[in-house]
Amino acid sequence: MSDAIKHECGIAFVRLLKPLQHYIDKYDTAAYALNKMYLLMEKQHNRGQDGAGIATLKLDTKPGEKYISRLRSVEKQPIQDIFQNVFKDFNDKKALKNGRLKNAKWLKKNISSVGEMYLGHLRYGTHGKNSKQSCHPFIRKNNWRSRNLVVAGNFNLTNVDELINFLVDIGQHPIEKRDTVSVMEKIGHYLEYEVQNVFDENKPKGYSRKELTDIIEEKIDIKKILTQAARDFDGGYVMAGMIGHGDSFILRDPNGIRPAFYYKDDEKIVVASERPAIQTSFNVPLDSIKEIPPAHALIIRKNGDFSIEKCMEEQEKLSCSFERIYFSRGTDKDIYSERKMLGNLLTDKVLNAVNHDYENTVFSFIPNTAETAFYGLVKGVEQHINIHKQEQIESNPNLKGAELKRLLNFRPRIEKIAIKDVKMRTFIASDSSRDEMVSHVYDITYGSLVKKVDTLVIVDDSIVRGTTLQKSILSILDRLEPKKIIVVSSAPQIRYPDCYGIDMSVLQGFIAFRALDALIKENKLEHKKDEVYKKCKTALANNTAKEANYVKELYDLFTADQISAKISEIVKPKGINAEVEVIYQSIEDLHKACPKHKGDWYFTGNFPTPGGNKVTNKAFVYYMEGIDKRAY
């Protein structure tokens, strides 16, 4: 993705199922779980670069001993910063010499990061300041073990106002208006409610208060708490939590928008946002890693009992297709195949655009995340060339010698055209100076094209804003003097906000919307915008904005090809000589490539929850009123 956009958060969770001494004896280290947490988080580093955090929970500590600890960082390398601090405790020469680092009891009492349960988080902030206080996990403290709550997640909720109002109605006074606060406080409220219910039910039976504490921890109903807390959440989420006495959970939204995978054996239970992170960190086979079903929670009791519980009614599964196109690591077996297919399905469009001129077309990709789709496209081109070879030979059976050899040896022309200079940082505030610096972020391979003859086909995984294309990449590529530059997006046109985990919420930020706006003006259809504005404004005033996405009416005025053609005009910088064309993936082929992940609301406007319609209608009102801010 040549346009820089915010990513989405990631979680990592490890629960040890055997006594700590087992891991020391078997793996010769008390840091077994910490080593695995470090790997899980680093293997998901792509999911969070603003900050990171890790919380440790110890089971069965004595009163007066700290049993929940946390480290968070917003340093340049936050994961490394956290674990450098963690591992300092294991480099104590005195403790190493006297054998204490092999004594589970001493370690658990004296080293805060040694415990049975770990919850890690990688933050990509979509809202608020990038401060340590904004980093998960969050802790809700209480002097009762069973009322302590640690929460971290990958989520965005569209109805924060309603959730905050709920907290106010039950007598709370929230200090921040954020979904992270509302989630933790809402789960915390029903946790306290459940604790009190168990207490009230068992108090008349004559138990002491100390005995009641143990009964509460044994009988507390985690499924009930999650069902009550999440029944009016609107959004995409995976929420992970640890309760002070030792129960834990990972809850997934009813549409399965956000991903969550788990692995279990007799030693541990592991959860992560991405399957390859578990597969690599623990060297386990692919088929041993399972997906947490939508609307379900993975619940682990203090005693290690494990279950998958249905907490809500399942909705149509609409897992985020952007995970497949761009966000998740491409080392996942299925994602790798899907990305290749996304490229392969673009073959016909691309070859039509170059008039099947194989000899004078050069294929490349930018950025590196588009490389897999590029392989798929090249494979498709190779198949077409092979058919071309067969036709040539069949039509001329006497073909021989140098001409036959030339034909048989012909392959698609592939070059590494653009290389990103990772040392460059576009930190200059001045727009004019910044644009100049951006133009040097990529180096190009001079001499890789025949000037004014070759067409250059560049594969991108997606084109969101088009800004980087317009302000730097196309001008850089034009230095090679191609006859034509074709930019191929393995994703369809991004037309609508995403409000479930990615910070794409301002309509005018999308190049597809700007192209739509230009077409509306050219065709003197501004009255259509006014009509949609009135519908959105009325729906928001009447609290019916969740019922329909009115912005779709504007996109219905034009075909996808018309919008793509206008995008091609908009992104072409002044002064470049090459012709420019932008080709997008179709919705139909997206679904062919990713048949199990049909969440496509940013492309189609078909939102999986009512809150998505409201966000889009509100975003359009903001656009019409000149307000430049997120709509949720």
C-alpha positions, 0 to 999 in steps of 0.5 A: 500500500503506497498510501500510509494508513493506520493498521489495526491492533494485535493481541498475544496471550499465553496461559501456562497449564502446569506448575512453573517448576515444570517449565524450568526443569524441561526448558531450563529457564523460568522465562519460557512463557516470556520468550514465547510472548516476545516471539508472538509479539514480534511476529505480529509487529506489523499490527502495532508500531505506536506502542505495546504492552504486556501484563502478567498475572500470578495465581495463588499468591499470598495476601500482600503480594502483588499478583498483577504487573504491567509494562507498556512502551511507546518507544521507537521499538516498543516490544524490544524496550519492554522485554529488555526491561523484563529480561534484566531480572534474569541477568542477576549474577547473584541470583543466577549463582545461588540457583534462585533463577531455577527456583519457581517459588522464589521467582514467583515471589520476587520477579514481577514478570514471572507468572502463569498468565500473560496478555500482550498488545500491539497498538496502532492508535486510531484515536487519541494521543500516542502516550503510554497511558493509551497503550493496552492492557488496561487494568481495573483495580479492586481489593477483591481478587475476583473484581480485578480486570485486565483488558486488551483488544483489537477493536473499534466500536461505532456506538461509544456515545450509547455505551458511555450513556449506559455507564452514566445511567448506572451511576458511573462518571467516565473520565474519557470518551473512548471505546477502550474505557467503555469496554473495560468499564462495561465488562467490569460492571457486569463482573462486579454484578456477578461477584455480588450475585454469587456472594448474595446467593451463598452468604445465607449458607453460613460461610465465612467471608474468606470462604465466600471469596473462594466460592465466588472465584469457583462459581463466577460465570464468565460466559454470563458476564460477557453475554451481558456486557457485549449485547449492545457492542456495535463494531468489530472486536476481539477482546481479551481479559484476565480476572485477578483470581485466574480466569481469562477470556478472549471474545470475538464479535458476532460477524467475525470481523476481527481475527483470533486464533488459538492453540492448545496442548497439555502445557499451554493455551495460546491466542494471537491475532494471526495464525503464523505467529503461533505456528512460528513461535511454537513450531506447531502444525497448521491444522493444530491452530484453530479459529475462535468462532464469531460470537464465541469466547474462549474461556479458561478457568483458574484450574485450567479448564478450557471451553469455547462458549457461545455468548451472542447470536452469530451473524453472517460471517463477514471477516475483514478482507483487508486482512487478506489483502494487506494487514496480516503477514503474508506467511500464512498459507491461505493468505499467501494463496489468496494474495497470489489469486488476487493478482492472477485474477487481474491478468485479463484486465492488465493484458487488455490495457497493454493490448497483449503487447508482451514484448514491450511491457515490463512488470514490477510492484510497489511496495513490498507488500504487493509482491505476492499479488505481483507473483500471481499476476506474472503467473497469469501473464505466463499462462497467456504467453504459453497459449500465445506460443502454442498458437504460433507453433500450431499456425506455423509447424515449420518454425525452426532455428533462431525464430523458434528458440526466441519464441520458446525462450520468451518470458514476461519482462520482470524488473525490480523497478522501485526500491524504498530507501528505509533511511529516509523519513518524511518528517518535515512539516512544510508541505512544499519541502515535504513533497520534495523529500517524499519524491526521494523516498524511492530509488528507481532502477535506471536502464530497466526500460526501453525509453518511450517504447515500454509500458510499465505495469506496477502492482500495488496492494491497494490505493486508498488516498492516491496521494503518494502516487500523485505526489511522488511515485508516478513522477519517480517512475516517469524518470524511466521515460515509459510510454505508459504507466499502469498502476494495478490495485489488487484491492477494489476501490476503497469508497467508504469509511472503515469503523471496525479497526482501521482509521479510514473515516474521512470520505474526502480522503479517499481518491475514489470519493474525490473521483466521484465528486469530480464526475458529479460536478462534470455531469452537473449532478450536484443536486444529487449530493444535496438530496443525499445530504438531506437524507443523511441529516434527517436520519441523524436527527431522527436517530435512524441513520443506522438503517441505510447507507445513503452515500451508495446512491451517489456511487450508483450514478457511475460505473466502476470503470468511469470512476477508475478513469477519473482516478487515473486523471486525478493522480497523474501529476502535472509535467509527466510525459507518460500516459497513466491508467489505474486498474482496480480489482473487481468485487466479484474477483475479490470474493473469488480470491477470498471466499471465506472472508467476505467483509467488503464494506469499505468497497461496497458500503454493505456494512456488517453492523448498523453502526457502519451505516451511521458512520458513513452518513455522518461522514458525508454530512461532515464532508458537506459541512466542511468538517474534517474529522472522524465520524465515530 
